[in-house]
């Protein structure tokens, strides 16, 4: 099996073409551990589809950095010739618009944020915004949204300082979340800029999470902290997120090599 390696702002992936009958939930941990990658992207054609697995073999409906790497892969492999096309995912149909081929940059229509207790798999029917969560005797203010996958957003004074904090893992595995949650620590810098650091379910602390950036901007906008197009500062670069009813993410992806 040929394995390609792609990177999106520090989020790293193995990319493989789909093979009928393959157990990707078992293959993902093997490849990700062997090659030290955050996730596995499986490429299907007719129709064009991205299937995504986390490092631990769990499947996720969407991955924002992953879909940009998917777009770079299908361009590199000649699977598409257009600069605008649609990709099927478990979170719905995503539209890709390639803005630059070298260096590669694309804009993704990430769909709509959904505030649904059913989709976020929470254990109660209380509102998802502006709610309090008790974690080891500490009460934290959280906001929960489905943005391609399940996300929880917290506002903090220093997002970078939260990296390595046990709070990320504890919220991720809190009993409220029946299928766990991604946890985004967000620092509002000004109305057009935020800093985000993410504890990703099935992975742990990650250098970038595209859907998490989108969720963070959506929640920050609802709190009146940002307007218009927002720069999201990550450890290794920036993403740009705009829109509210429909959310658009713009960022890079890079090919890193291949192996058997």
Secondary structure, DSSP 8 states (H G I E B T S, - for coil): --EEEEEETTEEEEEEE--TT--HHHHHHHHHHHHT-SEEEEEETTTTEEEEEETTS-EES--HHHHHHHHHHHHHTTS---SEEEEEETTEEEEEEEEEETTEEEEEEEE--B--TTTTTBSS-S-SSSEEEEETTEEEEEEEEESSSEEEEEE-S-TGGGTT-HHHHHHHT-TTBTT--EEEEEEEEETTEEEEEEEETTTEEES--HHHHHHHHHHHHHTTS--SSEEEEETTEEEEEE-SSSEEEEEE-EEEEEE-
